């Protein structure tokens, strides 16, 4: 496995108008398990019965309405190796709640959002 390996889909994120209603829907209707909440950032995460991939709900209008991310070991190293192989980093790494986030582009310009869990010791919370 190289530093530029996508490990899995880490999360799918949705903006909601009401976090409490979102929590009720995703837990009671869809059977997801609430695993964390960040009241300061108006976000909460839910995991599936058979996966630790997350659905993240947020109520922050400055964040995208819909987003997703692929998990990597280390965003900074991924971007360095990606550039060295001649590919483009479309959005430079930034700090986020769990670690680092960036967007790289495939040869056709498709966005591939990547994220790491460096603030969490590499483990999901």
N, C-alpha and C positions, 0 to 999 in steps of 0.2 A: 504494500500500500504506500503510495506517495503522499506528500503533503497536500497535493491537489485532489485528493479523493473526497467525493461527496459521500458522507456516511449514511445519511437518511434524510427524509423530510423531517425537519425539526418542528415546524409549526405552520399553521394557517391562521391568519389574524383577520378579525372582522371588527369594524367600528359599529357600535350599537348606540341607540339613543338612551337606553336605560339599562345600566349594568345589572340591577336586581332582577328585572324581567328577563334579561339575557341569561343570567345564572339559573333562574327557574326553568327556562326553556331547555337549555343545554343539559341540565342535570335530570330534570323530571321527564322531559319528553324524549331526549336522545340518549339518556343513560350514561352520560359522561360523568367523570369524577372531578370535582373542583380540587385542584392541588395547590394553588397559591392565589394570593391577592395582593396587589400593591395599590393601596388607597391613595398614596401621593400621586402616582402616575395614572390613576383611574383605569387599572387593568386587572384582569384575572385570567388564570389558566386552567384548562380542563384536559384530562387525559382520557384516552380510550380504554376499554376493558382489556384489549389485547395488544396495547402498544403504549410507549411513553411519549409518542409524538403528541403535540398539544394543539388544541384550538385556543387561541388567545382572543379574548374580547377586550375592547377598550372603548372609552368614551372621550377620546382626545381628538378634537377636530383638526389638529395639526399633523396627525398621523394618517396614513392611507386608509381608505374605507375597507380595502381588501389587500392583503399581502400574504406572502409565504416565504419561508426560508429553508435552505438546505443546511444541515449541520456539517461542520468541518472541525478538525482538531484545533486549528489555530488560524484565524482569519488573516493576521498580518503575514504569516509565513506562506499561506495559500496565495495571497496576492503577490508576494515577492516572486514565488516560483512561477506563477501564472504569467506575470510580465516577462520573466526571463525566458519563457518558452514562446514569446512573441504575441501573447494575447492581451486584450485590453481590460483594464479595471475601469468600469464605468462610474463607480461611486466609491471613493476612497474609504478605508475603514474608519468607523466612528465607535465610540463607547456607547453601549446600550445596557439595559438592566442586567442581563446575564453575562455580558462579555463584550465582544466586538461584532460589528456588522459591516458588510460591504456588498457591492454588487459587481459581478464580473459579467462580461459579455462573451457569448459564443461567437464563432466566425460569421454568423449571419446577423449579429447584433442583438440576439435575444438576451434578455436580462436573466441572470442566475443569482438571486439573492443568497448570500451565505452568512452564517452566524456561528459563533463559538460560545462555549460555556465557561470561558476563562475566569469569570468572576465567581463561578460556582464550583471551582476545582474540577471542571470537566464533566460534572454529573448533573443531570436534570434535577430540578427541585419541584 
